[in-house]
Amino acid sequence: MTAPRIAILATFVVCALSFGCSTAPSFDDVRAGAGVPSSAQSSEILAKLKREQPDSDIYWRHLAIEEAVAGNPLSTGNKVTLLQDGAQAFAAFFTAVDGARDHINLEFFIFEDIEHDGRHMFDQLIRKQKAGVQVNVIYDAIGSDKTPAEDFQRLRDAGVKVAEFNPIIPFKDKRPKLYNPNRRDHRKILVVDGATGFTGGMNISKVYSSARGGASSGDRKPNDEPPEKWRDTQAMIEGPAVAQLQDLFMEHWQEVTGEALPNVTPGKTYKPKIAHKGGELIRIIGSHPDDETPAFYITLLSAIRNAEEKVWIANSYFAPTDGQIEELSAAAKRGVDVELLLQGKTDSPIVRDIAHSTYAKLLDAGVKIYEMDDVILHAKTATVDGVWSAVGSSNLDNRSVLFNTEVDAVIVGRVPAQKMEERFALDRAQAKQITPEEWSNRPVYHRAREFFSRFVAYWM
C-alpha cells in the first residue's frame, strides 16, 4: 500500500473514532433549520402567483418556488449545452482551453493529465500559461492522490498557480486552523475567460478517456481487462451565469490559499461583462460544509415537494438522508411519477449496499427504481415536471450535504429539461428495473450487508 493510501486509511479510522472529525451538524439539525418551504408556505407562494398571473402554468409555478428559496438570484440570458460522457466533454474542454485569451480556472476533485485526440491537458495548460494566459488550479488531495506529484510540479514550474485542498499531510495546509481531514473539495468547475463555464459530475479523469470510458489504450497492457465504461453528464454554460461559477472559484481560492487570485495581464479581468447567449434561467449553487443551511439540499427538496407530474433523478452514489427518502416517497404517494436511475455496477460497493437498504421503503411508496449494470453511472442530474432541472457534483447522500464543497447548476427551462429527460429515457432503457416482488425475495446475505452498511452511512 502506498504512503498516500496509508494516510487516507489512517484519516478514515481517526474520523470514524471521533464520529466524523467535523464540526458539521447532525442531520437532524440540518433538517430542522433547512428552510424548505412548508406545504402552507408553498401554497401561499402559488396563490400569490395565481393572483398576479391567473394564466400561469407549471413553468411559472416552479419558477416562483425556486425564486422563493434562492440564496442567489436566477441569472437570465444563458445557453446550456449538455455534454454526455468523456468524448463530448473532453472535446469541449480542450476547445475552450485552446481558445482562452485571458485566464483559465479549474477546480476538480480528481485532476489528472487526461488525453484527447493525442493532446494532453497538462501540456495544453502549460502552453497557455507560457502564452500569457493565467492558469489557476484547485484540486482535492485525496481525490487526486493518483496524480503524480511531478505532474503538479511541472505545472508550477511553468507558472501555473496550483492549490491543494486539504493536503493528506496536515502541516502542508496553509489554513491549519481550518484543516479537517473529513472534508473534500468535490466540485467540478472549469471557467475560461469568465465567459464560458463547465460543471457537472465529470472529473478531469482518465476513466473517461477511451471510447469505452476507461483508461486510454496507450495506458493499458495487451492482457489487461477491457476498461469500465463510465456514464456521466456535464453542462457547458455560456452567458451571465458563468459569473456565479467564477465567484465560487475565486472565493474558494481565497479560502484554500489565504490569498487573492494572482493578477491577470493588465487590461484583462476575471469579471468581464458577459453578453446574453440564450434564454435559459440558471442559478449556480455552491455548497460548503460551513453553510448554516445546505442550499442545494433545500432547493432539490423544494422542487420534489412541489412536483406535480414527475421527478426523474439519476445519481451515482445514492445514500439518501431521511428527508430525501420522505420527500421522494410522499411525491410518489400523491401520484407523481418518481423514477430513480442508480448504480448497479459500481466502484463503491458499500454505498450501493446503503442504497439497497432504502429500496424497500421507496418501492412500497411507489417509487420506480432502475439500476445500470453495463456501465458505472457517475452522473448527478434531476428533472422535475419537464421545466426544472439540475446538474452538478452533489450526490444524494450525507457527505454531499455535511462534509463536501459542491457545485450544482439549477436550470429553469423546458428545453434543457427535455434534453435531460431524453437522456434519462435512453439510460433507463438500458437499465434493469427493481420490482417490489423481486426485492422482497432478495437473499438473506444481501439483507445482512444492507444492515451493516447503515453504520457507516453518515460518512458516505
C-alpha positions in Angstrom: 0.0 0.0 0.0 1.4 3.4 -1.0 2.1 6.1 1.6 -0.8 8.3 0.4 -3.2 5.4 0.7 -2.0 4.6 4.2 -2.5 8.3 5.2 -6.0 8.2 3.7 -6.8 5.0 5.6 -5.5 6.5 8.9 -7.6 9.6 8.3 -10.7 7.5 7.9 -10.0 5.5 11.1 -9.4 8.7 13.1 -12.6 10.2 11.7 -14.7 7.2 12.5 -13.4 7.0 16.0 -14.2 10.7 16.5 -17.6 10.5 14.8 -16.6 12.4 11.8 -13.8 14.8 12.9 -16.2 17.5 11.9 -18.0 20.4 13.4 -20.8 19.8 10.9 -24.2 19.4 12.5 -26.1 16.2 12.7 -28.6 15.6 10.0 -31.5 16.3 12.5 -30.0 19.8 13.0 -29.8 20.3 9.2 -33.3 19.2 8.6 -34.7 21.4 11.5 -33.2 24.5 10.0 -33.2 23.6 6.4 -35.6 26.2 5.2 -37.6 24.0 2.8 -40.9 25.8 2.3 -43.7 24.0 4.1 -46.9 23.0 2.3 -48.6 26.0 3.6 -45.8 28.3 2.6 -45.7 26.8 -0.9 -49.5 27.2 -1.2 -49.1 30.9 -0.2 -46.4 31.4 -2.9 -48.5 29.8 -5.6 -51.7 31.6 -4.5 -49.8 34.9 -4.9 -48.6 33.8 -8.3 -52.2 32.9 -9.3 -53.4 36.3 -8.3 -50.6 38.1 -10.2 -50.7 35.8 -13.2 -54.0 34.0 -13.5 -52.9 32.0 -16.6 -49.6 30.8 -15.1 -48.6 27.3 -16.0 -46.3 24.7 -14.4 -43.2 26.5 -15.6 -44.2 29.7 -13.7 -45.1 27.7 -10.6 -41.7 26.1 -10.4 -40.0 29.4 -11.1 -41.9 31.0 -8.3 -40.9 28.3 -5.8 -37.3 28.4 -7.0 -37.1 32.2 -6.5 -38.6 31.8 -3.0 -35.8 29.5 -1.9 -33.0 31.2 -3.9 -30.0 32.4 -1.9 -28.6 34.0 -5.0 -30.7 35.1 -8.0 -31.6 33.2 -11.1 -29.4 34.5 -13.9 -31.1 35.3 -17.3 -29.8 35.1 -20.8 -27.9 31.8 -20.7 -27.2 29.0 -23.1 -26.8 25.5 -21.8 -25.2 22.6 -23.7 -25.4 19.1 -22.1 -22.3 17.0 -22.7 -22.6 13.2 -22.4 -19.6 11.1 -21.3 -15.9 11.6 -21.9 -15.6 12.1 -25.7 -18.1 15.0 -25.8 -16.9 16.7 -22.6 -13.2 16.4 -23.2 -13.6 17.7 -26.8 -15.4 20.8 -25.3 -12.8 21.2 -22.5 -9.9 21.2 -24.9 -11.6 23.5 -27.3 -12.4 26.0 -24.5 -8.8 25.8 -23.2 -7.3 26.3 -26.7 -9.4 29.4 -27.2 -8.5 31.0 -23.9 -7.1 34.6 -24.2 -7.2 35.8 -20.6 -7.4 33.1 -17.9 -8.4 29.5 -17.2 -9.7 28.5 -13.7 -10.1 24.8 -12.9 -11.4 23.2 -9.7 -11.8 19.4 -9.6 -12.0 16.6 -7.1 -9.9 14.4 -9.4 -7.4 16.2 -11.6 -5.3 14.1 -13.9 -3.3 14.6 -17.1 -6.1 13.4 -19.5 -5.5 12.8 -23.2 -7.9 13.6 -26.0 -7.1 13.3 -29.7 -3.4 12.9 -29.0 -3.2 16.0 -26.8 -2.6 16.1 -23.0 -4.4 18.6 -20.8 -1.3 19.5 -18.7 0.7 20.3 -21.8 -2.2 22.5 -23.1 -2.3 24.4 -19.8 1.4 24.9 -19.8 1.3 26.2 -23.4 -1.4 28.7 -22.5 0.4 29.9 -19.4 3.5 30.5 -21.4 1.5 32.4 -23.9 0.3 34.8 -21.2 -3.0 33.2 -20.2 -3.1 32.9 -16.4 -4.0 29.4 -15.3 -5.2 28.6 -11.8 -5.9 25.1 -10.4 -7.5 23.8 -7.2 -7.5 20.0 -6.7 -8.6 17.8 -3.8 -5.6 16.0 -2.3 -7.5 12.7 -1.7 -9.4 12.7 -4.9 -6.3 13.4 -6.9 -3.9 11.1 -4.9 -3.1 9.0 -8.0 -1.8 12.0 -9.9 2.0 12.0 -9.6 3.4 14.9 -7.6 5.8 15.5 -10.5 2.8 16.4 -12.8 1.7 19.1 -10.5 5.2 20.4 -10.1 5.5 20.6 -13.9 2.5 22.9 -13.9 4.0 25.1 -11.1 7.4 25.3 -12.8 5.6 26.7 -15.9 4.0 29.4 -13.8 0.6 27.8 -13.3 -0.8 28.6 -9.9 -1.8 25.3 -8.1 -3.6 25.0 -4.8 -4.1 21.7 -3.0 -7.3 21.3 -0.9 -6.8 19.5 2.5 -3.3 18.1 1.9 -3.0 14.5 3.1 -0.1 15.6 5.3 -1.8 18.2 7.5 1.2 20.5 8.2 1.3 21.3 4.4 -2.1 23.0 4.8 -1.9 26.8 4.6 -5.0 27.0 6.8 -4.1 24.9 9.8 -7.0 26.2 12.0 -9.4 25.2 9.3 -7.9 21.8 8.4 -10.4 18.9 8.6 -9.5 15.5 7.2 -13.1 14.5 6.6 -13.8 17.3 4.1 -13.5 17.0 0.4 -13.5 19.6 -2.4 -15.9 17.6 -4.6 -16.5 20.4 -7.1 -16.1 20.2 -10.9 -15.6 23.7 -12.3 -13.8 25.0 -15.4 -14.1 28.7 -16.3 -12.4 30.2 -19.4 -12.1 33.9 -19.7 -15.0 34.4 -17.4 -17.4 33.8 -20.3 -17.6 30.0 -20.7 -18.1 27.6 -17.8 -18.4 23.9 -17.2 -19.9 22.0 -14.3 -21.4 18.6 -13.7 -20.4 15.2 -12.4 -17.3 14.7 -14.5 -13.8 15.0 -13.2 -10.7 15.6 -15.2 -10.1 11.9 -15.0 -8.6 9.2 -17.3 -11.6 6.9 -16.6 -13.5 8.8 -19.3 -10.6 8.8 -21.8 -11.4 5.9 -24.2 -14.5 5.2 -26.3 -15.5 2.6 -23.6 -14.9 5.2 -20.9 -11.8 3.7 -19.2 -8.1 4.3 -19.4 -6.9 5.1 -22.9 -5.5 2.3 -25.0 -2.0 3.6 -24.6 -2.2 3.2 -20.8 -3.2 -0.5 -21.0 -1.2 -3.6 -21.4 -2.3 -6.2 -24.0 -3.7 -8.6 -21.4 -5.5 -6.0 -19.3 -9.2 -6.4 -18.8 -11.3 -4.0 -21.0 -11.8 -0.7 -19.2 -15.0 0.1 -17.5 -17.4 2.4 -19.2 -18.4 5.5 -17.2 -21.7 7.3 -17.8 -21.7 11.0 -16.9 -23.1 14.4 -17.7 -21.5 17.8 -17.8 -23.0 21.2 -18.6 -21.3 23.9 -20.7 -22.8 27.2 -19.8 -22.4 30.4 -21.8 -23.8 33.7 -20.5 -24.1 35.8 -17.3 -24.4 32.7 -15.0 -20.8 32.0 -15.6 -20.0 34.9 -13.3 -21.6 32.8 -10.4 -19.2 29.9 -11.2 -16.3 32.4 -11.3 -17.3 33.9 -7.9 -17.3 30.4 -6.3 -13.9 29.6 -7.7 -12.5 33.0 -6.5 -13.9 32.7 -3.0 -12.6 29.1 -2.6 -9.2 30.1 -3.9 -9.0 32.8 -1.2 -10.1 30.2 1.5 -7.7 27.5 0.4 -4.6 29.7 -0.2 -5.3 32.6 2.1 -4.5 34.9 -0.9 -6.5 36.5 -3.7 -6.2 35.1 -7.2 -3.0 36.2 -9.0 -3.5 39.2 -11.3 -4.2 38.6 -14.9 -2.4 40.6 -17.6 -3.1 44.3 -17.4 -6.2 45.2 -19.4 -7.8 41.8 -18.7 -10.1 40.8 -15.9 -11.7 37.8 -14.1 -15.0 39.6 -14.2 -15.8 40.6 -17.8 -19.1 41.9 -18.9 -20.9 38.9 -20.3 -23.4 39.2 -23.1 -26.6 37.2 -23.2 -26.2 33.9 -25.1 -29.6 32.3 -24.8 -32.9 32.2 -23.0 -32.3 29.9 -20.0 -32.6 30.9 -16.3 -29.8 29.4 -14.3 -28.8 29.5 -10.6 -25.4 28.3 -9.6 -25.4 26.8 -6.1 -22.1 26.4 -4.2 -22.4 24.2 -1.1 -20.0 24.4 1.7 -19.9 22.4 5.0 -19.8 25.6 7.0 -23.1 26.9 5.5 -25.8 27.4 8.0 -28.3 25.9 5.6 -27.4 23.4 2.7 -28.6 25.4 -0.3 -28.8 22.7 -2.9 -30.4 20.3 -0.5 -33.1 22.8 0.2 -33.6 23.6 -3.5 -33.9 19.9 -4.5 -36.3 19.0 -1.7 -38.4 22.1 -2.5 -38.7 21.0 -6.2 -39.6 17.5 -5.2 -42.1 18.7 -2.6 -43.9 20.8 -5.3 -43.7 18.3 -8.1 -47.0 17.8 -9.9 -46.2 15.3 -12.6 -42.8 13.6 -12.5 -39.4 13.5 -10.7 -36.6 11.8 -12.6 -33.3 11.5 -10.9 -30.0 9.9 -12.0 -27.5 9.7 -9.2 -24.3 7.8 -8.8 -23.8 7.4 -5.0 -27.3 7.1 -3.5 -27.1 7.1 0.3 -30.1 9.4 0.9 -31.0 11.2 4.0 -34.3 10.6 5.8 -35.6 13.9 4.4 -34.8 12.9 0.8 -36.5 9.5 1.3 -39.5 11.1 2.9 -40.0 13.7 0.0 -39.5 11.1 -2.7 -41.9 8.7 -1.0 -44.5 11.5 -0.4 -44.3 12.6 -4.1 -44.9 9.0 -5.3 -47.8 8.5 -2.9 -49.6 11.6 -4.3 -49.3 10.3 -7.8 -46.1 11.9 -9.1 -44.1 9.6 -11.4 -40.9 9.3 -9.3 -38.1 7.4 -11.0 -34.5 6.8 -9.8 -31.7 5.7 -12.0 -28.9 4.3 -9.8 -25.7 2.3 -9.9 -25.9 -1.5 -10.4 -22.4 -1.9 -11.5 -20.4 0.1 -9.0 -17.0 1.4 -8.0 -18.2 1.7 -4.4 -20.0 -1.5 -3.1 -20.5 -0.1 0.4 -22.5 2.9 -1.0 -24.6 0.5 -3.2 -25.4 -1.5 0.0 -26.5 1.7 1.7 -28.7 2.5 -1.3 -30.2 -1.0 -1.2 -31.1 -0.6 2.4 -33.5 2.2 1.3 -35.2 0.4 -1.6 -37.9 -1.3 0.4 -39.4 1.9 1.7 -39.2 3.7 -1.6 -40.7 0.8 -3.6 -43.5 0.5 -1.1 -44.3 4.1 -1.7 -44.5 3.6 -5.4 -41.0 4.9 -6.4 -39.7 3.2 -9.6 -36.0 2.2 -9.3 -33.7 1.2 -12.1 -30.1 0.1 -11.9 -27.4 0.4 -14.6 -25.4 -2.8 -14.8 -23.4 -2.3 -18.1 -21.8 1.0 -17.1 -20.6 2.8 -13.9 -23.2 5.6 -13.5 -21.5 8.8 -12.3 -24.0 11.4 -13.4 -25.8 13.6 -10.9 -28.9 15.0 -12.7 -32.5 15.7 -11.8 -35.6 16.9 -13.7 -39.0 17.8 -12.3 -42.2 18.3 -14.3 -40.3 18.9 -17.5 -39.3 22.5 -16.6 -36.9 22.3 -13.6 -33.6 20.5 -13.9 -30.2 20.3 -12.1 -26.8 19.0 -13.0 -23.7 19.2 -10.7 -21.4 17.4 -8.3 -23.8 16.7 -5.4 -24.8 13.1 -4.7 -27.9 12.2 -2.7 -26.0 11.4 0.4 -25.0 12.8 3.8 -21.4 13.6 2.7 -22.5 16.0 -0.1 -24.6 17.9 2.5 -22.4 17.8 5.6 -18.8 17.4 4.5 -18.2 18.3 0.9 -17.7 21.5 -1.0 -20.0 21.1 -4.0 -21.4 23.0 -7.0 -24.7 22.5 -8.9 -26.5 24.3 -11.6 -30.3 24.7 -11.3 -31.9 25.4 -14.7 -35.5 26.6 -15.1 -36.4 26.0 -18.7 -38.3 23.5 -20.9 -35.5 22.8 -23.5 -32.7 21.7 -21.1 -35.2 19.7 -19.0 -36.4 17.9 -22.2 -32.9 17.1 -23.3 -32.1 15.7 -19.8 -35.3 13.7 -19.9 -34.4 12.3 -23.3 -31.0 11.1 -21.9 -32.6 9.7 -18.8 -35.0 7.7 -21.0 -32.1 6.3 -23.1 -30.3 5.2 -20.0 -33.4 3.8 -18.4 -34.0 1.6 -21.5 -30.6 0.0 -20.9 -31.2 -0.4 -17.1 -32.8 -3.1 -15.1 -36.0 -2.2 -13.1 -36.1 -3.4 -9.5 -39.6 -4.6 -8.7 -41.1 -4.9 -5.3 -41.6 -8.6 -5.7 -38.0 -9.2 -6.7 -36.8 -7.1 -3.8 -38.8 -8.9 -1.2 -37.2 -12.1 -2.3 -33.6 -11.0 -2.2 -31.1 -13.3 -0.4 -30.5 -13.1 3.3 -26.8 -12.2 2.9 -27.9 -9.1 0.8 -30.1 -8.0 3.7 -27.2 -8.5 6.1 -24.9 -6.3 4.0 -27.5 -3.6 3.9 -28.0 -3.8 7.7 -24.3 -3.3 8.5 -23.8 -0.6 5.8 -26.1 1.7 7.8 -23.5 2.0 10.5 -21.2 4.0 8.1 -23.9 5.8 6.1 -23.3 9.1 7.9 -19.8 9.4 6.4 -20.7 8.2 2.8 
